[in-house]
Structures are given as structure tokens and as C-alpha cells.
């Protein structure tokens, strides 16, 4: 058999030389695409936005990618709203036969067990609170009278914040700190029958701490102060009236939380004037205490809304001390130690 010019035989010749017959085989058929189609259809049913998400991931043009992302986000929101409305309509149609609502798992609902969580109706708790430092207020024997002061030489933004606090809290009076230490301010307040002293602390020309001392025998709470927004900067804010506000305390569930909540309660009159439609909220969430000041707006007989008055800020408890403020010899009931206490995202103390 002749060889090629390159001296290499053809595949058929090589096979004959080896004593084997050479037979051409038909190409193997391509695998069926039914399985791939079914998988793609199943994915599309589970996630109707899968194709566009993949397109978004493969897209190189930043401008088109940004527009596609906005449209995809909008369509997802519309789809969620339709699904929610559909489920609501089904529940109304089924009535009592409707399946129970699915409760989502949150950090709050999966918090670590805390043996200090108490029931407000617990007889032992009721007896303890009847004899604690705040009992005179809840028995109606004393009326709240708050003295507000600041650190020495405060800046203008702190003055604006104090002005909003004086407006929000009835019977609150601002007294300049001058060069007096806090113990002297507390004695001054005792002699003039104030029931509480609030100190706004400054650091680097920014308010970052808040101390509340209940008079005459304490306790004293020290909070980290953050996220301050004065009333003037809140969009469409309302103006406060002189009516006594309603007070709302949320999620103060432990013994420590009860003490902190009762301390907040003693800052405000016990008999709100509901005609004024003012409401002040201390909302505890994951040991962050959010302060909000609103008023009700009754649009009609069925609908009611809220209009924020301000200010707004966030507190986080650092320590709770027995008695009035004493940084040197004070006895602490509770102190937040980050290295020892913050061992889990699901561990809370209030």
C-alpha cells in the first residue's frame, strides 16, 4: 500500500497492518435535552426571575446592569405584594378553616433563654415593685419634676437637643452646668424637690452619653447615646403641644428591663391627656432603646396615622448603679462587659 509523502499511513492502512479490520462507526447520538428542559422549567417555576438574574450576573455594561437591577427589584416587589394579597384573600375566604399563619424566625424570637424574664402579673414581682425606689411615683404620692443639665461648656447642637427634650417631657427644666460637678447638681435638685436629674454628656463636641438619676435614693442609669436627630431636621414634623403625653414602653421583659422601664416611666406624668394626642415611645429591640415622639392624626372614623414631632435618639444601657451618682464608691447592680457578655447575637439583657 502506498504511503503518503510524509511517510505516514492512513488510519485504515494502520489498522490493516495491525491485523485488524477498520470499520467506520456512526457518531454517538447527543444526549436528550428533555431532562435539562425539565430542570430549567422547574427552576423557572420555583424562581420566575432566575433567567433575568443570570442575565444580570453575565452582563458587563454597568449602565444596563443598573437599569436591569432596578427593574428586577421592582418586579420582585410587585410579585411579593400580589402573593401577599392572594394569601390574604384566601384566608378571608376560608375564615376559621384557614391554616395558621407562618411565623418567621427572627433573632428576637430565637433569643437565648433568660431566667430573669418575668411576667408582670407575677406576685413576687408585684410585691418587689410595691417597695422599690419608684413606688412613690406609681402610688401617686409624688409628681415628676425633671432637671436637665449638660457637661461643662457644651456645643450648640447639644443645646438644640436639650431644648427638644424640655419640650417633649412635661415639667422638665434646663439648668446650666457651669463648673459644678454632678454631685453638687444632685444636691441642688434634692433641695428644690426635683424627682430626677438627667445629664447629657459630650465627647469631642458630640453628645454621646446620658445619665439618669432618680431622687432622692437612686438608682442611677448610664446610657450610650447615639443617632440623635433633633425635631427641626425631621421632615414634615409636627409641633409639640403642652398636653401630657401618653407613654408606651415596649419589650422591657427581664428584671433589669423592668427597672429601666419604670425609671423611664417616672420621668412623665402618670395621667396623660389623651385629647392632646401626644405619645412618647421607648421601644427596646435587641437591647437598643429607641425614643420616638409622635402625635395621632385621625383621618376619619376608621383610619388613624402618626406624625412625628421629635426628637429621636437611641440609648444602650452601660450600667445601673444603686443610689445616686457616685463614680468612685458607687455600688453597681449591673454593668455591661462586652468581652464577657456579648457571647451571642441572641443574648439580650433587657
LOPATI-82015 format. One record per atom (N, C-alpha, C): residue in three letters; y, x, z. Coordinates in steps of 0.1 Angstrom, whole numbers, plus 5000, padded with zeros to 4 digits. Each point is the difference from the previous one (the first is absolute). Example, Ala and Ser with C-alpha at 12.3 -4.5 7.8 and 13.67 -1.06 7.14 Angstrom:
2
ALA494351325078 ALA501249915000 ALA501250095000 SER501149964993 SER501150095000 SER501149925008 
This chain:
350
UNK498850095000 UNK501249915000 UNK501250095000 UNK501049974991 UNK501250095000 UNK500849985012 UNK500650115004 UNK500949995012 UNK501450004995 UNK500949955009 UNK501450004997 UNK500650134999 UNK501250014995 UNK500650134998 UNK500350075013 UNK500149925011 UNK500250065013 UNK498850055006 UNK498849984994 UNK498850045005 UNK499449915010 UNK500549875001 UNK499649915010 UNK499349894993 UNK498849965005 UNK499349894993 UNK500549865005 UNK499749904992 UNK500449875004 UNK499249955012 UNK500349895007 UNK499249955011 UNK498749964995 UNK499849944988 UNK498749964995 UNK499150124998 UNK500650114994 UNK499250124998 UNK499650065013 UNK500950005010 UNK499650065013 UNK498949925006 UNK500049874999 UNK498949925005 UNK498750024993 UNK500150024987 UNK498750024992 UNK499450145004 UNK500950105002 UNK499550135003 UNK499450005014 UNK500449915009 UNK499450005013 UNK498849915000 UNK499649954988 UNK498849914999 UNK500249865005 UNK501249965000 UNK500349865005 UNK500649934989 UNK499849874999 UNK500649914990 UNK501449965005 UNK500950004991 UNK501449965003 UNK500249864996 UNK500449925009 UNK500349864996 UNK501349965006 UNK500849944991 UNK501349955004 UNK499849885009 UNK500750005012 UNK500049885009 UNK501349934999 UNK499849875001 UNK501249915000 UNK500850025013 UNK501349994999 UNK500950025012 UNK499749895010 UNK500150045013 UNK499749915010 UNK501149895001 UNK499649885002 UNK501149895000 UNK500950025012 UNK501349964998 UNK500950015011 UNK499749905011 UNK500350035013 UNK499649915011 UNK500849874998 UNK499449905005 UNK500649874999 UNK501349995009 UNK501049944995 UNK501349995007 UNK500149885008 UNK498949925001 UNK500049875008 UNK500350035014 UNK499350115006 UNK500250035014 UNK501450045003 UNK500650094991 UNK501450045002 UNK500949884999 UNK499749914991 UNK500949894998 UNK499949915012 UNK498849985006 UNK499949925012 UNK500750065011 UNK499950135002 UNK500750075011 UNK501549984999 UNK500550024987 UNK501449994998 UNK500549855003 UNK499249914996 UNK500349865002 UNK500049975015 UNK499050055007 UNK499949985015 UNK501350065007 UNK500350124995 UNK501250065006 UNK501349934998 UNK500049944987 UNK501249924997 UNK500149875008 UNK498849945003 UNK500149885009 UNK500450045014 UNK499450115005 UNK500450045014 UNK501450055001 UNK500550074990 UNK501450055000 UNK500649974986 UNK500749894998 UNK500549974986 UNK501150104996 UNK500450095009 UNK501150094996 UNK499450144998 UNK498650014999 UNK499450144999 UNK500450074987 UNK500049924989 UNK500450074987 UNK501450055001 UNK500949935005 UNK501450045000 UNK500250125011 UNK499249995010 UNK500150125010 UNK499550124993 UNK498949994992 UNK499550124993 UNK501050054990 UNK500649914993 UNK501150034990 UNK501150075007 UNK500449955012 UNK501150065008 UNK499650155004 UNK498750025004 UNK499650135004 UNK500050104988 UNK499749954988 UNK499950094989 UNK501450024993 UNK501049925003 UNK501250014993 UNK500850125004 UNK500750064990 UNK500750135002 UNK501549975001 UNK500549914992 UNK501449975000 UNK500549945013 UNK500950065007 UNK500449965013 UNK500849875000 UNK500849984989 UNK500849884999 UNK499149884998 UNK499050014990 UNK499149894998 UNK499149975012 UNK499650115007 UNK499249995012 UNK500749935011 UNK501350025001 UNK500749935011 UNK500249864997 UNK500249964987 UNK500149864996 UNK498749935002 UNK498950064996 UNK498749945001 UNK499649985015 UNK500450105008 UNK499749985015 UNK500849895006 UNK501249984996 UNK500849895005 UNK499449864996 UNK499649994987 UNK499549884995 UNK498649975007 UNK499250115002 UNK498749985006 UNK500249965015 UNK500950055007 UNK500349965013 UNK500449865001 UNK500949964991 UNK500549865000 UNK498849904997 UNK499250044990 UNK498849914997 UNK499049995011 UNK499850115007 UNK499149995012 UNK500649915011 UNK501350015002 UNK500649915010 UNK499949854996 UNK500249974987 UNK499849864995 UNK498649965002 UNK499050084997 UNK498649975001 UNK499749975015 UNK500550085009 UNK499749985014 UNK500649875005 UNK501249974995 UNK500649885004 UNK499349874995 UNK499550014988 UNK499249894994 UNK498749985008 UNK499450125003 UNK498749995008 UNK500249945014 UNK501150045006 UNK500449955013 UNK500349855000 UNK500749954990 UNK500349864998 UNK498749924997 UNK499150064992 UNK498849934997 UNK499149985013 UNK499950115008 UNK499349995012 UNK500649895010 UNK501350005000 UNK500749915009 UNK499749854995 UNK500049984987 UNK499849874995 UNK498549965003 UNK499150094999 UNK498649975003 UNK499849975014 UNK500750075009 UNK499949975014 UNK500549865004 UNK501149974993 UNK500649865003 UNK499149894995 UNK499350034988 UNK499149904995 UNK498849985008 UNK499450125005 UNK498849995008 UNK500349955015 UNK501250025005 UNK500349965013 UNK499250075011 UNK499449925008 UNK499250065011 UNK498850084995 UNK499549964988 UNK498850074995 UNK500450144993 UNK501250045001 UNK500450124994 UNK499450125008 UNK499650114993 UNK499550115007 UNK501150075009 UNK499650075010 UNK501050065009 UNK500850114992 UNK501350025004 UNK500850104994 UNK499450145003 UNK500250084990 UNK499650145001 UNK501150085008 UNK499750055011 UNK500950085008 UNK500050144997 UNK501050064994 UNK500050144996 UNK500050095012 UNK499350114999 UNK500050105011 UNK501250094999 UNK500750015012 UNK501250085001 UNK499850105011 UNK501050095001 UNK499950105011 UNK500149925014 UNK500949905000 UNK500249925012 UNK498749935004 UNK499349944991 UNK498949915003 UNK498850095003 UNK500050134996 UNK498950095004 UNK500450105010 UNK501049975008 UNK500450105010 UNK498950035010 UNK500150125006 UNK499150045010 UNK500049915012 UNK498949985007 UNK500049915012 UNK500850075011 UNK500849915006 UNK500950055011 UNK499849905012 UNK499550065010 UNK499649925012 UNK501349945007 UNK501250054997 UNK501249955006 UNK500649884993 UNK499449964989 UNK500449884993 UNK499849885009 UNK501049925002 UNK499949895010 UNK500349874994 UNK499649895006 UNK500349874997 UNK501249965008 UNK501149944994 UNK501249975008 UNK499749895011 UNK498949934998 UNK499649895010 UNK499150065011 UNK499750134999 UNK499150065011 UNK500749995013 UNK499349955010 UNK500549975013 UNK500550135007 UNK499350114998 UNK500450135006 UNK501350044994 UNK500149994987 UNK501350044993 UNK501149915005 UNK499849875001 UNK501149915005 UNK500450045014 UNK499150045009 UNK500450035013 UNK500750145001 UNK499650094991 UNK500750135000 UNK501449984995 UNK500249924989 UNK501349984995 UNK500949925009 UNK499549925009 UNK500849935009 UNK500650095011 UNK499550125001 UNK500650105010 UNK500550134994 UNK500150004987 UNK500550134994 UNK501550015000 UNK500650104994 UNK501450035000 UNK500849894993 UNK499449934991 UNK500749904991 UNK499949865005 UNK499349985012 UNK499749865005 UNK501349935002 UNK501050065006 UNK501349935003 UNK500649944987 UNK499950074989 UNK500649944988 UNK499249884995 UNK498650015000 UNK499249894995 UNK500049885010 UNK500450035013 UNK500149895009 UNK501449935000 UNK500950064992 UNK501349944998 UNK500950045011 UNK499750105008 UNK500850045011 UNK501250094996 UNK499850074988 UNK501150094995 UNK500249974986 UNK501250024995 UNK500449994986 UNK500250144994 UNK499550024988 UNK500150134994 UNK501450044997 UNK500350135003 UNK501350064998 UNK499850144996 UNK500350044988 UNK499650134994 UNK501250094998 UNK499850125005 UNK501050114997 UNK499450094990 UNK500850024989 UNK499650094989 UNK500950125000 UNK499450114999 UNK500850134999 UNK499350094990 UNK500650124998 UNK499550094990 UNK499950145006 UNK499650094992 UNK500050145004 UNK501550055000 UNK500250125005 UNK501450055001 UNK500550034986 UNK501349964997 UNK500650024987 UNK499249954988 UNK499849874999 UNK499249954989 UNK500850004987 UNK499349994989 UNK500749994987 UNK500349854996 UNK500749994989 UNK500449864996 UNK498949914997 UNK498950044994 UNK498949924996 UNK499349945013 UNK500050085010 UNK499449955013 UNK500849895005 UNK501450015000 UNK500949905004 UNK499749864993 UNK499850014987 UNK499849884992 UNK498749945004 UNK499050085003 UNK498749945004 UNK500149945014 UNK500850065009 UNK500249945013 UNK500849874999 UNK500950004991 UNK500849874998 UNK499149894996 UNK499050034991 UNK499149894996 UNK499149965011 UNK499650095009 UNK499249975011 UNK500749915010 UNK501350035002 UNK500849925009 UNK500249864995 UNK500149994986 UNK500149864994 UNK498749935001 UNK498850074998 UNK498749935000 UNK499649965014 UNK500250085010 UNK499549975014 UNK501149935008 UNK499849885005 UNK501049945008 UNK500150075014 UNK501250005005 UNK500350065013 UNK499950155000 UNK500150064988 UNK499950154998 UNK501450055000 UNK500250115007 UNK501350075002 UNK499950154996 UNK500950054992 UNK500050144997 UNK500950075010 UNK499450115006 UNK500850095009 UNK499950144994 UNK501250064998 UNK500050144994 UNK499350095010 UNK499250104995 UNK499350095008 UNK500950105007 UNK501050054992 UNK500950115005 UNK499150125004 UNK500250055012 UNK499350125004 UNK499049975011 UNK499749885003 UNK499249965011 UNK498550014996 UNK499250055009 UNK498550004997 UNK499449865002 UNK498849984995 UNK499449875000 UNK499849945014 UNK499750095010 UNK499849955013 UNK501349945006 UNK501150064996 UNK501349945005 UNK500349874993 UNK499649994987 UNK500249884993 UNK499249895006 UNK498850035004 UNK499149905006 UNK500549955014 UNK500650095008 UNK500649965012 UNK501249924998 UNK500850034990 UNK501149924996 UNK499649864996 UNK498949994992 UNK499549874996 UNK499549925012 UNK499350065009 UNK499549935012 UNK501149945008 UNK501150085002 UNK501149955008 UNK500749884994 UNK499949994987 UNK500649894993 UNK499049894995 UNK498950005006 UNK499049894999 UNK499449994985 UNK500050114993 UNK499350004987 UNK498550005003 UNK499249934991 UNK498650005002 UNK499250104992 UNK500750064990 UNK499350104991 UNK501050094995 UNK499650124997 UNK500850104993 UNK499350054988 UNK500750004989 UNK499450054987 UNK500850124995 UNK499450114998 UNK500650134995 UNK499550034986 UNK501050024991 UNK499750044986 UNK500250154999 UNK498950074998 UNK500150155000 UNK500250054986 UNK500750114999 UNK500350064987 UNK499450144999 UNK499750044987 UNK499550134998 UNK500450044986 UNK500850114998 UNK500550044987 UNK500849894994 UNK500949935008 UNK500949904995 UNK499249884994 UNK498849975006 UNK499349894995 UNK499249945012 UNK500249875002 UNK499349935011 UNK498550004998 UNK499350065010 UNK498550014998 UNK499349975013 UNK500649955010 UNK499349965012 UNK500749895007 UNK499249925008 UNK500549885007 UNK499350005014 UNK500849995010 UNK499549995014 UNK500449875006 UNK499149935006 UNK500349875007 UNK499550025014 UNK501049985010 UNK499750005014 UNK500249865006 UNK499049945006 UNK500249885007 UNK500550025014 UNK501049925004 UNK500650025013 UNK499649895009 UNK499850025013 UNK500450135007 UNK498950105002 UNK498749964997 UNK498950085004 UNK499150054988 UNK500549994988 UNK499350044989 UNK499149894994 UNK499150034991 UNK499750144995 UNK500950044989 UNK499850124995 UNK500850064989 UNK499150034988 UNK500449964988 UNK499250024988 UNK500950094991 UNK499350104994 UNK500650094990 UNK499449984987 UNK500849964990 UNK499549974986 UNK500650104990 UNK499250034990 UNK500550074988 UNK500749894991 UNK501250034996 UNK500849914992 UNK500150054985 UNK499749914991 UNK500050044986 UNK500349884991 UNK500250034987 UNK500249894990 UNK501249915004 UNK501150055004 UNK501149925004 UNK500749954987 UNK500349875000 UNK500949954990 UNK500949905006 UNK501350035000 UNK501049925006 UNK500249874992 UNK500649905006 UNK500149874994 UNK500850014987 UNK501050084999 UNK500950004989 UNK499350054987 UNK498950085001 UNK499350054989 UNK498949914995 UNK499749895007 UNK498949914996 UNK500649904990 UNK499349984989 UNK500549924989 UNK500049855005 UNK501049934997 UNK500149865002 UNK499849965015 UNK500550095009 UNK499849985014 UNK500949895005 UNK499549935011 UNK500949905006 UNK500750065012 UNK501049925005 UNK500850045011 UNK499449945013 UNK499950075010 UNK499449955013 UNK501049915007 UNK499449905007 UNK500849915008 UNK499850035015 UNK500749935008 UNK499950035015 UNK498949925007 UNK499249934992 UNK498949925006 UNK498950105005 UNK499449965011 UNK498950085006 UNK498849994990 UNK499450114997 UNK499050004989 UNK498649975006 UNK499149954991 UNK498649995003 UNK499450144999 UNK499050035009 UNK499450135000 UNK498549984996 UNK499550094990 UNK498750004996 UNK499450135002 UNK498950015008 UNK499350125003 UNK498649994994 UNK499650094990 UNK498850004993 UNK499150125003 UNK498749975003 UNK498950105001 UNK500250105011 UNK500549965011 UNK500050095012 UNK498849955009 UNK498850064997 UNK498849955005 UNK499450075012 UNK500350135002 UNK499450075011 UNK500849995012 UNK499550055011 UNK500950005013 UNK501350084998 UNK499950114993 UNK501250084997 UNK500949924990 UNK499449934990 UNK500849924991 UNK500749885008 UNK499349945009 UNK500649895008 UNK501250055008 UNK499950125005 UNK501150055008 UNK501250034991 UNK499850064988 UNK501050034991 UNK500649864995 UNK499249914997 UNK500549874995 UNK500949935010 UNK499550005013 UNK500849945010 UNK501350075003 UNK500050134997 UNK501350085001 UNK501049954990 UNK499549984987 UNK500949954990 UNK500549865003 UNK499149925006 UNK500449865003 UNK501150005010 UNK500150095010 UNK501050005010 UNK501450044995 UNK500150044987 UNK501350034994 UNK500749884995 UNK499349894999 UNK500549884994 UNK500049885009 UNK500949904999 UNK499949885009 UNK498749934998 UNK499649945010 UNK498749935000 UNK500149864994 UNK501249954998 UNK500249864995 UNK500750014986 UNK499350014989 UNK500750014987 UNK500749874996 UNK501150024992 UNK500749884994 UNK499549984986 UNK499049914998 UNK499449994987 UNK500949944990 UNK501149945004 UNK501049954991 UNK500650114992 UNK500150125006 UNK500650124993 UNK499150064989 UNK498749965000 UNK499050044990 UNK499950164999 UNK500350075011 UNK499850145000 UNK498650045006 UNK499450104994 UNK498750045005 UNK499950154999 UNK499650075011 UNK499850145001 UNK498550035001 UNK499550094992 UNK498650035000 UNK499750155003 UNK499150025010 UNK499450135002 UNK498649994995 UNK499750064989 UNK498649994994 UNK499350135001 UNK498950005008 UNK499250125001 UNK498950014990 UNK500050114992 UNK499050024990 UNK499650145000 UNK498750035005 UNK499550145000 UNK500950085009 UNK500449945011 UNK500950075011 UNK501450034995 UNK500449964988 UNK501350004996 UNK500749875002 UNK501149995007 UNK500749885004 UNK501249984991 UNK499949894992 UNK501149974990 UNK500949905006 UNK501350035000 UNK501049915005 UNK500749934988 UNK500149865000 UNK500649934990 UNK500949895006 UNK501149964994 UNK500949905005 UNK500349914988 UNK499649875001 UNK500149904990 UNK500749885005 UNK500349914990 UNK500349865004 UNK499349914990 UNK499649885005 UNK499349904992 UNK501049934991 UNK499549984988 UNK500849924990 UNK499149884996 UNK500449885004 UNK499249884996 UNK500549954987 UNK499250024989 UNK500449964987 UNK499949844998 UNK498949955006 UNK499849855000 UNK499149975011 UNK499549885000 UNK499149955011 UNK498750085000 UNK499650064989 UNK498750064999 UNK500150155000 UNK501150064994 UNK500050144998 UNK501050075009 UNK499650125005 UNK500950075008 UNK499950154996 UNK501150075001 UNK500050144996 UNK500650095011 UNK500150134998 UNK500650095009 UNK501150084993 UNK501050025007 UNK501150094995 UNK500250115011 UNK499950124996 UNK500150115009 UNK501450035004 UNK500250035013 UNK501350025006 UNK500250155002 UNK498950075005 UNK500150145003 UNK500450035014 UNK499950125005 UNK499450124993 UNK498549994999 UNK499450104994 UNK498650025000 UNK499750155004 UNK498950025007 UNK499650135004 UNK498550005005 UNK499550125002 UNK498650015004 UNK499950085012 UNK499149965010 UNK499850085012 UNK498550045001 UNK499850115007 UNK498750055003 UNK500050055014 UNK499149955009 UNK500150035014 UNK499550155002 UNK500850075007 UNK499750145004 UNK499550015014 UNK500649935009 UNK499650005014 UNK500549885007 UNK499349975011 UNK500349905010 UNK500050065014 UNK501249995006 UNK500150075013 UNK500349905011 UNK499450025012 UNK500249915011 UNK501450035006 UNK500749895005 UNK501350025005 UNK501050024989 UNK501250035005 UNK501150034990 UNK499950144995 UNK500950034990 UNK499850124993 UNK500150135009 UNK499050084999 UNK500050135008 UNK499250104992 UNK500750084992 UNK499350104991 UNK499250115007 UNK500550035013 UNK499450115007 UNK498949965009 UNK500249895008 UNK499049975010 UNK499349864997 UNK500349944989 UNK499549874997 UNK498550004999 UNK499449895004 UNK498549974999 UNK499849924987 UNK499150054991 UNK499849934988 UNK498749925000 UNK500249874996 UNK498849914999 UNK499250034987 UNK500850044990 UNK499350024987 UNK500950104992 UNK499350094993 UNK500750104991 UNK499250024988 UNK500749994988 UNK499350024988 UNK499850154997 UNK498750044999 UNK499750144997 UNK499250004987 UNK500750044990 UNK499549994986 UNK498650074998 UNK499950125005 UNK498850084998 UNK498849935007 UNK500249945011 UNK498949945008 UNK499749864996 UNK501149924997 UNK499849864998 UNK499949954985 UNK500650074991 UNK500049964986 UNK498750054994 UNK498849955004 UNK498850054995 UNK499449914989 UNK500649894997 UNK499649914990 UNK501149914995 UNK500049964988 UNK501049914994 UNK499849865006 UNK498949975006 UNK499749875005 UNK500149995015 UNK500750105006 UNK500250005015 UNK501449975003 UNK500249895007 UNK501449955003 UNK500149985015 UNK501250005006 UNK500250005014 UNK500849885005 UNK500749934990 UNK500849885004 UNK499349874996 
